[in-house]
């Protein structure tokens, strides 16, 4: 996932033109990681007490749809909390909000 494709995914997640900045402001997103070979971008966020995930990975799959993976990272312990495959762009925001309890809009 090149820089432009990563930015598009973040914009679609937040329904805005500055997705990365909005994620930083709204949910404290940090440590953005882009994997061009696997068409993936991930970021860490401040987890709410009601959810154990603190990392989100967005992958553009072969069908041009998105796969969302929610992960809990504590030190060297990494555990997948949930996975959502084959999401259309307009489903990213609601899936993220439902899964984490965090809101991406005011």
C-alpha positions as CSV (number, residue, x, y, z in Angstrom):
1,X,0.0,0.0,0.0
2,X,1.7,3.1,-1.2
3,X,1.4,6.4,0.7
4,X,-1.5,7.6,-1.4
5,X,-3.4,4.3,-1.0
6,X,-2.7,4.4,2.8
7,X,-4.1,7.9,3.0
8,X,-7.2,6.9,1.1
9,X,-7.9,4.1,3.5
10,X,-7.5,6.4,6.5
11,X,-9.7,9.0,4.8
12,X,-12.4,6.4,4.2
13,X,-12.2,5.3,7.8
14,X,-12.8,8.8,9.0
15,X,-15.0,10.1,6.2
16,X,-12.6,13.1,5.9
17,X,-9.8,14.4,3.7
18,X,-7.2,14.3,6.5
19,X,-7.8,10.8,8.0
20,X,-4.5,10.3,9.7
21,X,-4.7,13.7,11.5
22,X,-8.3,13.1,12.5
23,X,-7.4,9.7,14.0
24,X,-4.6,11.3,16.0
25,X,-6.9,14.0,17.3
26,X,-10.0,11.9,17.9
27,X,-8.6,8.7,19.3
28,X,-4.9,9.3,20.0
29,X,-3.7,7.2,17.1
30,X,0.0,6.7,16.9
31,X,2.7,4.5,15.6
32,X,1.4,4.3,12.0
33,X,2.9,1.4,10.1
34,X,2.5,0.9,6.3
35,X,3.4,-2.3,4.6
36,X,3.5,-1.7,0.8
37,X,4.1,-5.3,-0.1
38,X,0.9,-6.5,1.7
39,X,-1.3,-3.4,1.0
40,X,-1.7,-2.8,4.8
41,X,-1.7,0.1,7.2
42,X,-1.9,-0.2,11.0
43,X,-2.0,2.1,14.0
44,X,-2.1,2.0,17.7
45,X,-4.9,3.8,19.6
46,X,-6.0,4.4,23.2
47,X,-8.1,1.4,24.1
48,X,-11.3,1.9,26.1
49,X,-11.8,-0.2,29.2
50,X,-14.7,-2.0,27.5
51,X,-12.6,-3.3,24.7
52,X,-9.2,-5.1,24.7
53,X,-8.0,-4.1,21.3
54,X,-5.5,-1.3,21.1
55,X,-4.2,-1.7,17.5
56,X,-6.1,-1.7,14.2
57,X,-4.8,-3.1,10.9
58,X,-6.5,-2.2,7.6
59,X,-5.7,-4.4,4.5
60,X,-6.8,-3.8,1.0
61,X,-7.5,-7.4,-0.3
62,X,-7.5,-8.9,-3.8
63,X,-11.2,-8.1,-4.3
64,X,-10.5,-4.4,-3.7
65,X,-12.3,-4.6,-0.4
66,X,-11.0,-4.0,3.1
67,X,-10.1,-6.4,5.9
68,X,-10.0,-4.9,9.4
69,X,-8.2,-6.7,12.2
70,X,-8.3,-5.6,15.8
71,X,-5.4,-6.6,17.9
72,X,-4.3,-6.3,21.5
73,X,-0.6,-5.6,21.9
74,X,0.9,-5.7,25.4
75,X,4.7,-5.9,25.4
76,X,5.6,-9.0,23.4
77,X,2.1,-10.5,23.8
78,X,0.0,-10.1,20.6
79,X,-3.5,-11.4,20.4
80,X,-6.1,-10.9,17.7
81,X,-9.3,-9.7,19.2
82,X,-11.5,-9.8,16.1
83,X,-11.3,-9.8,12.3
84,X,-13.8,-8.3,9.7
85,X,-13.2,-9.3,6.1
86,X,-14.6,-8.0,2.8
87,X,-15.8,-4.6,4.0
88,X,-16.7,-1.8,1.6
89,X,-15.2,1.6,2.2
90,X,-18.4,3.0,3.7
91,X,-18.4,0.2,6.3
92,X,-15.0,0.9,7.8
93,X,-16.1,3.7,10.1
94,X,-19.1,2.0,11.6
95,X,-17.2,-1.3,12.0
96,X,-14.3,0.5,13.8
97,X,-16.7,2.4,16.1
98,X,-18.8,-0.7,16.9
99,X,-15.7,-2.7,17.6
100,X,-13.8,-0.2,19.8
101,X,-16.5,2.0,21.3
102,X,-14.5,5.0,20.0
103,X,-16.1,7.7,17.9
104,X,-14.5,9.1,14.8
105,X,-16.7,12.2,14.5
106,X,-18.0,14.8,16.8
